């Protein structure tokens, strides 16, 4: 990965430090104007710290074919398409953890960035029209899958540290999306899902299903 192995071992993602500092300076300025405004500033600091939090996660043990959730949030799509491939989409609101994780053990075969618009990420068409970043992977058994980080109405910055040729374990943090977004999974035909529409999941912990 572009970052070292210790990059994501801090309780707050390092990418959030500049935003926390800016919020802190703004809070100090607001406090100098009035206590009420200062409290508003402190709430802003708390929000930013909460957004960039990196809580410890225990990746469930299991066979190589298990699929762990790549993100925290709510399942908004869980369906089998006309070709038999399975799609799962997870919507992250601004209060969810926004670090993204590798769903299966495998090797990255491609990374592609697509510029786009910034409509609400909960809309189906956001997967095709919003700014997004696609990571393609192949498992040891040769099964192919993709993860797509989709920017949302507020999120306008996708960070992805995965690179082609890397072999990564399920649950490994590979990037993040700032301030509200979505992650789409395209899985092989025959994948068995263990989650349903509307279910809340945790990145790196919730098992979404099993590869064929």
Secondary structure as a PSIPRED ss2 file (coil, helix, strand):
# PSIPRED VFORMAT (PSIPRED V4.0)

   1 X C   1.000  0.000  0.000
   2 X C   1.000  0.000  0.000
   3 X C   1.000  0.000  0.000
   4 X C   1.000  0.000  0.000
   5 X C   1.000  0.000  0.000
   6 X C   1.000  0.000  0.000
   7 X C   1.000  0.000  0.000
   8 X C   1.000  0.000  0.000
   9 X C   1.000  0.000  0.000
  10 X C   1.000  0.000  0.000
  11 X C   1.000  0.000  0.000
  12 X E   0.000  0.000  1.000
  13 X C   1.000  0.000  0.000
  14 X H   0.000  1.000  0.000
  15 X H   0.000  1.000  0.000
  16 X H   0.000  1.000  0.000
  17 X H   0.000  1.000  0.000
  18 X H   0.000  1.000  0.000
  19 X H   0.000  1.000  0.000
  20 X H   0.000  1.000  0.000
  21 X H   0.000  1.000  0.000
  22 X H   0.000  1.000  0.000
  23 X H   0.000  1.000  0.000
  24 X H   0.000  1.000  0.000
  25 X H   0.000  1.000  0.000
  26 X H   0.000  1.000  0.000
  27 X H   0.000  1.000  0.000
  28 X H   0.000  1.000  0.000
  29 X H   0.000  1.000  0.000
  30 X H   0.000  1.000  0.000
  31 X H   0.000  1.000  0.000
  32 X H   0.000  1.000  0.000
  33 X H   0.000  1.000  0.000
  34 X C   1.000  0.000  0.000
  35 X H   0.000  1.000  0.000
  36 X H   0.000  1.000  0.000
  37 X H   0.000  1.000  0.000
  38 X H   0.000  1.000  0.000
  39 X H   0.000  1.000  0.000
  40 X H   0.000  1.000  0.000
  41 X H   0.000  1.000  0.000
  42 X H   0.000  1.000  0.000
  43 X H   0.000  1.000  0.000
  44 X H   0.000  1.000  0.000
  45 X H   0.000  1.000  0.000
  46 X H   0.000  1.000  0.000
  47 X H   0.000  1.000  0.000
  48 X H   0.000  1.000  0.000
  49 X H   0.000  1.000  0.000
  50 X H   0.000  1.000  0.000
  51 X H   0.000  1.000  0.000
  52 X C   1.000  0.000  0.000
  53 X E   0.000  0.000  1.000
  54 X C   1.000  0.000  0.000
  55 X C   1.000  0.000  0.000
  56 X C   1.000  0.000  0.000
  57 X C   1.000  0.000  0.000
  58 X C   1.000  0.000  0.000
  59 X C   1.000  0.000  0.000
  60 X C   1.000  0.000  0.000
  61 X C   1.000  0.000  0.000
  62 X C   1.000  0.000  0.000
  63 X C   1.000  0.000  0.000
  64 X C   1.000  0.000  0.000
  65 X C   1.000  0.000  0.000
  66 X E   0.000  0.000  1.000
  67 X E   0.000  0.000  1.000
  68 X E   0.000  0.000  1.000
  69 X C   1.000  0.000  0.000
  70 X C   1.000  0.000  0.000
  71 X C   1.000  0.000  0.000
  72 X C   1.000  0.000  0.000
  73 X E   0.000  0.000  1.000
  74 X E   0.000  0.000  1.000
  75 X E   0.000  0.000  1.000
  76 X E   0.000  0.000  1.000
  77 X E   0.000  0.000  1.000
  78 X E   0.000  0.000  1.000
  79 X E   0.000  0.000  1.000
  80 X E   0.000  0.000  1.000
  81 X C   1.000  0.000  0.000
  82 X C   1.000  0.000  0.000
  83 X C   1.000  0.000  0.000
  84 X C   1.000  0.000  0.000
  85 X C   1.000  0.000  0.000
  86 X E   0.000  0.000  1.000
  87 X E   0.000  0.000  1.000
  88 X E   0.000  0.000  1.000
  89 X E   0.000  0.000  1.000
  90 X E   0.000  0.000  1.000
  91 X E   0.000  0.000  1.000
  92 X E   0.000  0.000  1.000
  93 X C   1.000  0.000  0.000
  94 X C   1.000  0.000  0.000
  95 X C   1.000  0.000  0.000
  96 X C   1.000  0.000  0.000
  97 X C   1.000  0.000  0.000
  98 X C   1.000  0.000  0.000
  99 X E   0.000  0.000  1.000
 100 X E   0.000  0.000  1.000
 101 X E   0.000  0.000  1.000
 102 X C   1.000  0.000  0.000
 103 X C   1.000  0.000  0.000
 104 X C   1.000  0.000  0.000
 105 X C   1.000  0.000  0.000
 106 X E   0.000  0.000  1.000
 107 X E   0.000  0.000  1.000
 108 X E   0.000  0.000  1.000
 109 X E   0.000  0.000  1.000
 110 X E   0.000  0.000  1.000
 111 X E   0.000  0.000  1.000
 112 X E   0.000  0.000  1.000
 113 X E   0.000  0.000  1.000
 114 X E   0.000  0.000  1.000
 115 X C   1.000  0.000  0.000
 116 X C   1.000  0.000  0.000
 117 X E   0.000  0.000  1.000
 118 X C   1.000  0.000  0.000
 119 X C   1.000  0.000  0.000
 120 X C   1.000  0.000  0.000
 121 X C   1.000  0.000  0.000
 122 X C   1.000  0.000  0.000
 123 X C   1.000  0.000  0.000
 124 X C   1.000  0.000  0.000
 125 X C   1.000  0.000  0.000
 126 X H   0.000  1.000  0.000
 127 X H   0.000  1.000  0.000
 128 X H   0.000  1.000  0.000
 129 X H   0.000  1.000  0.000
 130 X E   0.000  0.000  1.000
 131 X C   1.000  0.000  0.000
 132 X E   0.000  0.000  1.000
 133 X E   0.000  0.000  1.000
 134 X E   0.000  0.000  1.000
 135 X E   0.000  0.000  1.000
 136 X E   0.000  0.000  1.000
 137 X E   0.000  0.000  1.000
 138 X E   0.000  0.000  1.000
 139 X C   1.000  0.000  0.000
 140 X C   1.000  0.000  0.000
 141 X C   1.000  0.000  0.000
 142 X C   1.000  0.000  0.000
 143 X C   1.000  0.000  0.000
 144 X E   0.000  0.000  1.000
 145 X E   0.000  0.000  1.000
 146 X E   0.000  0.000  1.000
 147 X E   0.000  0.000  1.000
 148 X E   0.000  0.000  1.000
 149 X E   0.000  0.000  1.000
 150 X E   0.000  0.000  1.000
 151 X E   0.000  0.000  1.000
 152 X C   1.000  0.000  0.000
 153 X C   1.000  0.000  0.000
 154 X C   1.000  0.000  0.000
 155 X C   1.000  0.000  0.000
 156 X C   1.000  0.000  0.000
 157 X C   1.000  0.000  0.000
 158 X E   0.000  0.000  1.000
 159 X E   0.000  0.000  1.000
 160 X E   0.000  0.000  1.000
 161 X C   1.000  0.000  0.000
 162 X C   1.000  0.000  0.000
 163 X C   1.000  0.000  0.000
 164 X C   1.000  0.000  0.000
 165 X C   1.000  0.000  0.000
 166 X C   1.000  0.000  0.000
 167 X E   0.000  0.000  1.000
 168 X E   0.000  0.000  1.000
 169 X C   1.000  0.000  0.000
 170 X C   1.000  0.000  0.000
 171 X C   1.000  0.000  0.000
 172 X C   1.000  0.000  0.000
 173 X E   0.000  0.000  1.000
 174 X E   0.000  0.000  1.000
 175 X E   0.000  0.000  1.000
 176 X E   0.000  0.000  1.000
 177 X E   0.000  0.000  1.000
 178 X C   1.000  0.000  0.000
 179 X C   1.000  0.000  0.000
 180 X C   1.000  0.000  0.000
 181 X E   0.000  0.000  1.000
 182 X E   0.000  0.000  1.000
 183 X E   0.000  0.000  1.000
 184 X E   0.000  0.000  1.000
 185 X E   0.000  0.000  1.000
 186 X E   0.000  0.000  1.000
 187 X E   0.000  0.000  1.000
 188 X C   1.000  0.000  0.000
 189 X C   1.000  0.000  0.000
 190 X C   1.000  0.000  0.000
 191 X C   1.000  0.000  0.000
 192 X E   0.000  0.000  1.000
 193 X E   0.000  0.000  1.000
 194 X C   1.000  0.000  0.000
 195 X C   1.000  0.000  0.000
 196 X C   1.000  0.000  0.000
 197 X C   1.000  0.000  0.000
 198 X C   1.000  0.000  0.000
 199 X C   1.000  0.000  0.000
 200 X E   0.000  0.000  1.000
 201 X E   0.000  0.000  1.000
 202 X C   1.000  0.000  0.000
 203 X C   1.000  0.000  0.000
 204 X C   1.000  0.000  0.000
 205 X C   1.000  0.000  0.000
 206 X C   1.000  0.000  0.000
 207 X E   0.000  0.000  1.000
 208 X E   0.000  0.000  1.000
 209 X E   0.000  0.000  1.000
 210 X E   0.000  0.000  1.000
 211 X C   1.000  0.000  0.000
 212 X C   1.000  0.000  0.000
